[in-house]
Amino acid sequence: MRIELFGRPYNRTDRVQWTLEELGVPYEYRKLDVFALEHRSGEFRDLYGLTRLPFVRLDDEVLFESGAIMLALAEHFRSKVDLLPESGSVDYREVLQWLFFAVSTLDAADESLPSNAEPTAFAPLVDVLTFLEETLAERTCIAASRFTIADIALSNNLKYVDDDFSGYPHIARYFKEHTSRPAYRRMLAQPEYKGSR
Ligand SMILES: N[C@@H](CCC(=O)N[C@@H](CS)C(=O)NCC(=O)O)C(=O)O
């Protein structure tokens, strides 16, 4: 399968690129200059009208939404590298739960809200981190007792939490452990990543 990844470093593209690096499959990285609005220009708008990054082209099929792309890739290449339990299993459901937690609840968590704020559409970040800290106290991997795409999504997202995780030692340990993986390090070492933040 020919895989083209459209995106830019240090954004949600990283979740997908990290997944590809874990899978060890070849892909073409189409780095787009969002500040020059390249991603909104004709060729790319024709592929995905909303022009949000990342999206991929798998042979002739265009797929968007980073979580869906991760699931599709992990499923397709499961026999090569196992990042996703068999569908229908309890482990699979747990991975889905934490994948969606990372790409929705953590993604949208609001750092301006105090703990136990009035009910809102988005969770206070402090509450999300406290919950994660409690959960990770007894886990090395967030779901299925092994490394999966849920860990990729979660630990990659944690890097955008502008915090050194002081007061959250279990999150700090989890983050350090997973971002020390060779696949993550390979992503950071790639030329397209240079100078990005
Ligand atoms: N839920 C989508 C969000 C995609 C998204 O909003 N991406 C942002 C950057 S991380 C983007 O493309 N921004 C470009 C713009 O605002 O023009 C996903 O996870 O793929």
The ligand as an ORCA input file, in Angstrom:
! r2SCAN-3c Opt
* xyz 0 1
  N      -9.678     16.125     15.035
  C      -8.716     16.386     13.988
  C      -8.150     17.776     14.211
  C      -7.294     18.233     13.048
  C      -6.863     19.682     13.226
  O      -7.661     20.544     13.627
  N      -5.584     19.990     12.897
  C      -5.050     21.334     13.022
  C      -3.618     21.329     13.508
  S      -3.191     20.176     14.744
  C      -4.993     22.011     11.674
  O      -4.973     21.340     10.651
  N      -4.946     23.354     11.607
  C      -4.804     24.009     10.357
  C      -5.569     25.275     10.228
  O      -6.066     25.766     11.259
  O      -5.668     25.785      9.121
  C      -7.618     15.312     14.010
  O      -7.330     14.793     15.095
  O      -7.080     14.963     12.944
*
